[in-house]
Amino acid sequence: MGGADGHGAGASTASYGQAVVYEEKLPRRWTIATTMVIAGWVVYQAGILLPEDSTVWFVILGFSTLIALVFNAVPISKRIYHRVHVRSGQLTVGRETIPVESLTVDSLREARDQPSDAEWAASLASRSREELAELRRRSRATEPPRIMGGGWSVPTGMDQIVLETAQGESLLIATHHREALLDALMRARQT
């Protein structure tokens, strides 16, 4: 993935002396496509209904706005809760900011070896019932990581990494570009 050196699929990073800058750009195709289709529908209806049936057109406009909001709820949620920035030694995920120095170097190294969601699902599918029961028992004994930035879960289409702070808190970070984010965090942690 080329995001670590300033180019790549949706990630921009650069190193300016001591400062590491990383900004994860979220995909916009779905939002643009649904907005264009719904706007086209509203304009088409305006051509048919206006000026005689303006009340009906305003009802269509209101429902179209509601439909646009429903179709774009996940991208809007990703923008609010899961936008990732690393600037001036601070990691910002959504509305939450922590110093990069508070992340342990060991957890950053271990995050590279964490399996992706597909690898984890394949691993679970290959286990016996006894092994799954043991995993379930052990997972209940430990506290799950807190999702950094808020939200209920990792959105569809995003990968996740679990990092640990120096205080022992486990943080789950949703990202589109796992390797680029980990590279930026390692560089920011080392400078």
LINBEL-V848091 format. One record per helix or strand of 3 or more residues. SS is the DSSP state (2 for helix, 1 for strand). FROM is the first residue (numbers start at 1). LEN is the number of residues. If there is no record, write none. Layout:
ss = [SS & SS]
from = [FROM & FROM]
len = [LEN & LEN]
This chain:
ss = [2 & 1 & 1 & 2 & 2 & 2 & 1 & 1 & 1 & 2 & 2 & 2 & 2 & 1 & 1 & 2]
from = [3 & 11 & 19 & 29 & 54 & 73 & 84 & 90 & 96 & 100 & 105 & 117 & 129 & 159 & 170 & 178]
len = [3 & 6 & 6 & 21 & 18 & 9 & 4 & 4 & 4 & 3 & 9 & 9 & 13 & 7 & 6 & 13]
